[in-house]
Amino acid sequence: MKSFNLKTILFCIATFTTIFLQSCKNEETPLEETELLAKINTNLEMTDITAVTATSGGEIITDNGFTVTQRGVCWSTKIDPTINDSLSKDGSGAGKFTSILRNLTPNTSYYVRAYAINSKGVSYGSTLNFTTDNGVVLVEAKLLTDTTATSIVCKTDFKSFGGLNVISKGICWGKNATPTIEDNVLINNHTTGIYTDTIINLTPKTQYFLRAFVTTVLGTVYSNELIFTTKDQIPLNGLIAWYPFNGNANDESGNGNNGTNHGCTNVSDRFGKTDNAFLFNGSNNDVRLDLKSINNTFGQGVDLTVNTWIKTSDLNGPILTLRDNNTVFEFNVGCLTNVVNSPGKVGVMIRDDATALGTGNYIFSKSVNDNSWHMITLVRLSSSGIIKIFIDGVLDVTSVNGQGGSLTFNKSYMSIGSEQNWIQTNFETSIDQKYFSGAIDDLGIWNQALTQSEITALFNMK
């Protein structure tokens, strides 16, 4: 029994040893088969490296008689990557090929090498190392200029895309803070640098928020935010002066015809916005003028428009007076009266340079002294001297004739809300009529005749 067991054990050991040795022999790749793998080189350098992609490739030198069925590059964050890592598939056969590495991580070190597969196995080229770009997008909204009622010029600086492919970039804006690409968008091209773009079709007198943006494969990055407010819808052609009385008597037409405030105080405008109109006390307040941009002269053949908003219960007070000296009227518009017309009507008197003292062109509209806001518009046509008065955007009265000659003024006798060196006439019978009592806002002067559509736009201006 013991002899039988020993023989059995020896037989089992011999059998196991034979199988093990044969197995080891089968796992070894014969030298001649290794030499039959394809010979491949990896490109010597990486190109077009971005934050998430890069370009590599290689060349199949020879397939050693066994066709290459798959080729490409493989990559990993570890040295000597294999086809079990990330890889590209770039065709088959011998020759050169180009490979795109995709879905990389920004600011990361990678190893890459070419590979080739034939029926004898997988061969690899040399290993290269590279680092992706940081993927940081830098963009800045820098400056807003040339604001109008419906447009603005924006300067933006697209400093860096962080090696990312740009899908789109530009500026976005809206009426709410932190606008996105879901709001209004202006797209420019895909290169870095400073860009100047004009945004149009904005709403007058409206606050907007603006940011620059860059959209890449990683998402959208926004710049800092700029805030701006569009200007009023004011006719610009022929505009000499515009006084919105927003806390001061400055001319916002750009012509530099700033007024000087003498005691007027801030008051709410017709929209209830505080400190956006001037209050005149009827006794010693006014704004002194100097239309220096036109040398205080409306020449022969030059039309004239004055537009303003008033709120008053005054029976007789000057709104705008432009005179040549201390005895001669040239131009006066206000709540005037005489023995024929009842108090509180808007009256206009114009005497051109060629007209004798004591004569002139007079016209009166309906009364507006109900202590409510009204828009008063005066248009004088130089070709005929005819005067038109509009109340709240609607033509109320037109003179049958007039004086169309030149008008020359002296800055010492030019004012809003008063008549400097007051002289008593048929239209002014007491000293209190020297000053206007009430509120005045948005007074504009043009050296052209505004059209009905322009007057309507002024009336509807927000």
Helices and strands as residue ranges (DSSP letters): H 2-27, H 31-34, E 39-42, E 54-62, E 70-76, E 86-87, E 95-101, E 109-118, E 121-124, E 128-131, E 138-145, E 152-160, E 166-174, E 184-188, E 193-199, E 207-216, E 219-229, E 239-243, E 260-262, E 265-267, E 277-281, E 286-288, G 292-294, E 297-298, E 304-311, E 317-323, E 329-336, E 345-350, E 361-367, E 373-380, E 387-391, E 394-398, E 407-408, G 411-413, E 414-416, G 431-434, E 437-446, H 452-459
